């Protein structure tokens, strides 16, 4: 077989292999939050207190964030041996946070917010089970 025919044969084999090989895809299943908290903070500079990873894995980190954003309220207790807390913020007027866990153990937070800009920022925190969670957005769990 000369050059062009060999290339066509190779492409045909790749195409057939792709058709016959089942795609390995991780199916994400929605997680039901065990607790959730929402609020609005006037001081926009406090938005930087949100964890870069979007998750809290210790009561201390949760308490620090809570005291920054809701200093007048008592810090809720979360059992961080069984749960973790996901954090989302927006400058829009509304925010909704949910999460899904795929069969590879990857937790996928999903935040939806309005596009309008308002003074300060809004936050949505959800506690979800740690059961089966190995990574968050394909990154190791934060150590806070």
ZANU-343189 format. One record per residue (C-alpha): residue in three letters; x negated, y negated, z negated. Coordinates in steps of 0.2 Angstrom, whole numbers, plus 5000, padded with zeros to 4 digits. Example, Ala and Ser with C-alpha at 12.3 -4.5 7.8 and 13.67 -1.06 7.14 Angstrom:
<nodes>
ALA493850224961;SER493250054964;
</nodes>
This chain:
<nodes>
UNK500050005000;UNK499349835004;UNK499449674994;UNK501249604997;UNK502049774997;UNK501149814980;UNK501749654973;UNK503549694978;UNK503449864971;UNK502749794954;UNK504149664953;UNK505449794957;UNK504849904943;UNK504849764931;UNK506649714936;UNK507249894934;UNK506349914917;UNK507149754912;UNK508849824917;UNK508649994908;UNK507749934892;UNK509049874879;UNK508749704873;UNK508249694854;UNK509249554847;UNK509449514829;UNK511349484825;UNK511649344813;UNK513049374800;UNK513749224791;UNK513449204773;UNK514749144761;UNK514049014749;UNK514149064730;UNK514248874726;UNK514148704735;UNK513848524731;UNK514148374741;UNK513748184738;UNK513248024745;UNK511747924739;UNK511547734742;UNK509647724741;UNK509047784758;UNK507247804751;UNK507847954740;UNK508248054756;UNK506348094756;UNK506648204740;UNK507448334751;UNK506248484753;UNK505448494770;UNK505848674771;UNK507748644769;UNK507748764754;UNK507448774735;UNK506948924727;UNK506748874708;UNK507748794695;UNK506448664692;UNK506448604710;UNK508348604710;UNK508448504694;UNK507148374701;UNK508148354717;UNK509848344707;UNK509148214695;UNK508548104710;UNK510248114719;UNK511548134705;UNK510648074689;UNK512348044680;UNK512848224682;UNK512248384673;UNK511148494683;UNK512148654688;UNK511348814683;UNK510848934698;UNK510149104696;UNK508649094707;UNK508149274705;UNK509749314715;UNK510049154725;UNK509249004734;UNK509948834738;UNK509948764755;UNK509848574758;UNK510448464772;UNK510548274773;UNK511248154786;UNK511547964788;UNK513148014796;UNK514747994787;UNK515148184786;UNK514048344785;UNK514348524784;UNK513048664780;UNK513248844783;UNK512048994784;UNK511849164793;UNK510649304790;UNK510049414804;UNK509649604803;UNK507849554802;UNK508049464786;UNK507949284794;UNK509049154785;UNK509649024798;UNK510448864790;UNK511648774801;UNK512048594798;UNK513348494808;UNK513548304805;UNK514448164813;UNK513348044824;UNK513947884816;UNK512747794804;UNK513247734787;UNK512247654773;UNK511247774762;UNK511447964766;UNK512548114763;UNK511948284757;UNK512648454756;UNK511848594746;UNK512448774746;UNK511848924735;UNK511749084745;UNK511249264740;UNK509349304742;UNK509849484745;UNK508949534761;UNK508149364764;UNK506349374770;UNK506149214780;UNK507049054783;UNK507048994801;UNK505649124804;UNK504549044791;UNK504049114773;UNK505149074759;UNK504548914751;UNK503648924734;UNK504248774724;
</nodes>
